[in-house]
């Protein structure tokens, strides 16, 4: 379990529209954090990801947002920038302070009201309500309209959501927050049990593995399971998230942490990083730990590997956390309902 705010220097806030079934989640680092990003999905929707790449000049970010609404949700940045500017938070570039806000979106326009989108006003409210103690999960914030298991079309989808997990390794605090809106199915990374995914509601069974069956002479459902005949949206799926640590890392190291966290998604989502997903992971290093990272390269690399390894574990736990706590919305069933025989 745990919270993103278990990492000193990070706060989390959410806002959602339960009627339109969409929302936004904001992760604030008002004192600034070194940021990184890894984009492995084939259909991402992002803002300011170039800013976070190692070869670019600026190495600080003040907020990350995750939002529904597809490309419309990218407008959430405006509300967060306004909130931070009003508080004098930002990069000092005289005569102004410029808040640096990056983010990513999911496609959730097909579960509720397609005209409902997370607005800058919702994002402002999420930022103003952000707390280090916020531990909300499930159908909240950017996870409100998330769904999973769409390889055979929306009629077989189950509810995704937002999950969090945190831990500590060698004196450093690490946390992950993930919004799961995957095309693939969700498995427990240790037991291998399928938790949510493409589900035949009439026969009450998962269609797990069907996307591979076409190669073994499967029927039309399997052959066209990636949506060419059954309605899966190109780019209509994605898993996005943030992994944070209180260590003082360089931009290159934070980018490596983001990349390592992606492996945690692969432990719990099958398939993942497809042309139909926009899988994106951000990483934030707040530098708030009382423990210093060593200057010696070998020991520093060892600690980064340990932090990244825990980040992978926490990302996979957060994926599971998202689906087991999600509520059914928009006539899309949740894992809780399926397991209860609903």
N, C-alpha and C positions, 0 to 999 in steps of 0.2 A: 504494500500500500504506500502511504506517504503522500507528500505534497511537493509541488514545484518550489514553493517557498521554503522548503527545508534547506535549499541552497541560499546562504546569506547574500543579500543584494537583489534577489528576485521576488517579484510580487505577481499575482495572477488575478485577473478579473474576467467576468463573463457577462454577456447579455444575449438574450434569445427572444425570438418571436415564436411562441408555441402554436399560434394559429397558422402562420405562414410556414412554420417548421424550418427555421434557419437561425443562425446566430453567429457570434463572434467571440473569440477569446484573445485576451491581451496579456502578454508577459512583459512586465516592465523591469527595466534595469536603469533606474533614474540616475544612478551614479556613473552610468556607463559600463559597458562590458565589452570585452573583445569577442567579436562574432565571427562565425564561420558557417558554411552551408554546403550541403551535398544534394544534388539533384540527379536522381537515377531513373525516375519515371519518364516515359516517352511523351507525356502530354501535360507539362506543368503549367501552373498559373501562379506567377510570383511577382514580387516587387522588391527592388533594390538588392537582388542577389549578387549582382556584379560587385557591388560595394563591399561584400563580405569575402571576396576571393583574395587569396594571399598576395597576388601581385599588385593589388590596388592599394592606394595610398592610405586611406582612412581605416583605422583598425578598431573603431568604437561604434557601438550601436546602443540606442536607448530603449528600444522596444521591438518586440516581435509580435505580429498578430497572425492568427489563424482564423479564417472566416469561411462561411458558406457563401452562396450567391454566385458561384462561378466568377467570371471576370468582373461582374458588377461588385463583388465583395472586395475587390482591391481598393475601392473608394473608401473603405474603412480607415485607411491610413490617415486621411484628412482629419478625422475626429481625434485620433491619437496625437498627431502632430500639434493640433490646437491645444489639447490638454497639456502636453509637455511644454509648449511655448509659453502658456499662461503661467507656468511655474518656473520659468527661467532655465529649463532643462534643455541641453543641446550642446553641440560642438561650437566652441567659440570661434567665430569668423567675423571679426569686427567689421561693421558695427552691430552684428546680430549673433544670436545663439540659435543654431539650426538643429532641431531634433532629428535624429537619424532612425528611421523606422522601416524595417523590412517585414515581409510577410508572404503568405501563400494562401491559396483558396481551394475549396472543394466544390464539386458540382452537386447541388442538392435541390435543383429547381424542379425535379420530377416527383418529389415526395409530398410536398404541401402545395402552397400557392406559388406558381412560377413567377408571379409578379412581386413576391415578397423577397426582399434582399436585406442583408445586414447593412445598416446605414452608418454614415459618419457619426450621427447622434448616438446610435447604439454603441459604437466603438468608444466614443467619449465617455458614455456611462460605464462601460466595462473598465476603462482605464481609471476613472475616478473611484470606482469601487474595488480596485485591485488591492489584495491583501496577501501578506506572506503566509497567512493561516488558511487561505482558501484551498480546500481539498475536494471541490466538487468534481464529479465524474459521471459518466453515462451520457444521457441525452441533455447536455448542457452546453452553452456557448457554441463553438464551432462544430461540436459533435451532435447538435440538435437534429439536424437533417441527414446525418451520415448513415449510409447503408453499406452492406457487404454482400458478397456472393452473387454477383450480377453477370456471371459468365453465360448464363442461359436466359438473360433478360430480367427485367424488373419484377415480373410476376413470381420469380423464385427468390427474390432478395430477402435478406433479414436486416435487422437494425444494427448499425454500427454505433459509434459514439466517441466520447473523449475519455482517455484513461491516463492515470498518473502512477508513478512509482519512484521511490527514492531509496538511497542507501549511502554507505560510507566505506571508503577504502583508504587505508594508510593515512588516515587523518584528513582526507578530503571528502566533502559532501557532494554527492552527485544525484541528479533527479532527471526524469524524463516525463514529458507530457506529449501524448500522441492522439491525433484525431484520425479515426479509422473509417475510411470510406472506400474500401478496396473492391476491386473487381473480383478478387479471389476469395477463398474461404479462410476462416480463422481457426487455427489449431493450438492446443496447449503445447508449448514448446518442449515440455518434459514428457508428458504422457502420450502425446500424439493424438489425443482425443479431439475430434472436431467440435467446436463450440458454437460456431455460427457460419453461415454460408448459403450457397444455393440450396433451397429447401422446397421440396414438393409438398405443398400444404394439403393436397388431397390425399396423397399416399403417406403423408407424415414421415418422410425420409429425406435425408440429405442426398444430394446428387454428387457427392464427393468423388473426385477423380474422373468425372465425365469428360472434362476438357481433353483428357488424354485418350479417351476411348475411340475417337475418330480414327486414330492410327491403327486400331485393332478391329476395324470394321463396324464401328458404332453407327448409330442412326443419325438422322438429320440434326437432332438436337445437339448431339456431341460435335458433329462436323462443323456446325455453324455456331458453336457455343460462344464465340467471341463477338457475337452481336451482328453478324452480317445478315442474319435472317430473323433474329429474335429480340432485337431492340436494345442491346447494350450500347450506351452512348460512347462514341469515340471521345476520349478525354473526360468522360463522365464519372471517373473514379480517381481516387487518390488517397494516399496516407501521408499526412503531414505532421510535423512535430518539432519539439525543441528538447535538446538535452543540455543541462546546465551543470556547472561545477564551480566551486569556490576557489579553485587554484588559479594562480596567475600564469596563464598560458599565452604564447605568441599566437599571431594570426594563423601561421602555418599549422601549429599544434591544434588549435581549435577547429580548423578545417579537417584535420585528420580525425578528431573526435566526432565530428558530424558524419564523416564517411563511415567510421566504425559503427556508429549507432544504426546506420542503415542495415547492417547485418542482423541487428536485433529484429527488424521488421521481417527479414527473410526467415527467421526462426519460427514465426507465428503466422505468416500470411503466405498462402500458396494458390496460384503463382503470384509473384510480386515483381515490380519494376517492368511491367509490360508496356507495350505501346499505348495501352488504354488507361494507364495510371499516370499520375503526375507526382510520384513519390518524392518528397522533399523533406530533409531534416536540417534544422538549424542547430547551432551549438553556441553557447554563451559561457564565457569564463569571467567571473566577477572579480577574482583576485582578492576576495574577502577573507580567505583562510589565514589563520595565524601561522600556518606552516608554509614556509617558502619552498618553491620548486628549486632543486639544486642547479648549480651552474654547470656541473660536470655532465657532458653530453650523454654518456652511457646510462647514468642513473636517471637523468631526466627522461630519456626515452623509455626506460623501464617503467617509471611512474606513469607516463602518458599511456603506455600499453595497458597498465592496470586500470587506469581511469576509463579508458576506452572500452576495455573488456566489461567493466561494470556498466558502462553506458549501453552496451549491447544488451546485457541482461535486463536492464531496467526498461529499455525500449520494448523488448518482447513482453515483459510483464505488463507494461502500459497498454499494449494492444489487447491482451486478454482482459485487463481491467475495464477497457472501454466497452467490450461487447457483453461482458457478464453483468455490468451495471446499467446497460442501456434499457430504456423503456420503449415499448412498441408505440409507434406514431404513424399517422397517415396510412393506416391499414397494413403497415409493414410489421411483422411480428418480431419480437426480441428473443434472445436466448433464454431469458427468464421465463417467458411464456411457453416456449417450446419444451424446456426442461420440466415445466409444471404441467405439461400435457395440454396446453392451450392451443 
